[in-house]
């Protein structure tokens, strides 16, 4: 049975006020949140894998959104952590600013499910009205309600 985007969303794994101003630090904040909520056991190694992938193949910022990820055996299921930055955080080779950061961990066996969920998420956040609602959400619940996912 395919995994839906709704299955991945968890209010505990969202921070709407990233303190970091640099990409690596922002990723660290989001990964620590995933670890604190029991989604990742080995946050240090997971973060290293995400950073290594970012170094080798930098994520592209589109519409102020970025999707850094790692395909890894450190997770048993797809995990999703979300961070929002008021000022935006420079990512990638062009250092474009991302205001919404979706960190994804995916086991190799679920790559197809990951691609489906990523495509759904990318389409949702590309919509101007949805993105505006995500950027003004006051709580993680409002954030997910703005995604309008069943």
Secondary structure as the mmCIF struct_conf table of DSSP 4:
data_model
#
loop_
_struct_conf.conf_type_id
_struct_conf.id
_struct_conf.beg_label_comp_id
_struct_conf.beg_label_asym_id
_struct_conf.beg_label_seq_id
_struct_conf.end_label_comp_id
_struct_conf.end_label_asym_id
_struct_conf.end_label_seq_id
HELX_LH_PP_P HELX_LH_PP_P1 UNK A 2 UNK A 4
HELX_RH_AL_P HELX_RH_AL_P1 UNK A 5 UNK A 8
HELX_RH_3T_P HELX_RH_3T_P1 UNK A 11 UNK A 13
STRN STRN1 UNK A 14 UNK A 15
BEND BEND1 UNK A 16 UNK A 17
BEND BEND2 UNK A 21 UNK A 21
STRN STRN2 UNK A 22 UNK A 22
HELX_RH_AL_P HELX_RH_AL_P2 UNK A 23 UNK A 36
TURN_TY1_P TURN_TY1_P1 UNK A 37 UNK A 38
BEND BEND3 UNK A 39 UNK A 39
BEND BEND4 UNK A 41 UNK A 41
HELX_RH_AL_P HELX_RH_AL_P3 UNK A 43 UNK A 56
BEND BEND5 UNK A 57 UNK A 57
HELX_LH_PP_P HELX_LH_PP_P2 UNK A 58 UNK A 61
STRN STRN3 UNK A 62 UNK A 62
TURN_TY1_P TURN_TY1_P2 UNK A 63 UNK A 64
STRN STRN4 UNK A 65 UNK A 66
STRN STRN5 UNK A 69 UNK A 71
TURN_TY1_P TURN_TY1_P3 UNK A 73 UNK A 74
BEND BEND6 UNK A 76 UNK A 77
STRN STRN6 UNK A 79 UNK A 91
TURN_TY1_P TURN_TY1_P4 UNK A 92 UNK A 95
STRN STRN7 UNK A 96 UNK A 106
HELX_RH_3T_P HELX_RH_3T_P2 UNK A 108 UNK A 110
HELX_RH_AL_P HELX_RH_AL_P4 UNK A 111 UNK A 126
BEND BEND7 UNK A 127 UNK A 127
HELX_RH_AL_P HELX_RH_AL_P5 UNK A 128 UNK A 136
BEND BEND8 UNK A 138 UNK A 139
HELX_RH_AL_P HELX_RH_AL_P6 UNK A 140 UNK A 147
TURN_TY1_P TURN_TY1_P5 UNK A 148 UNK A 148
#
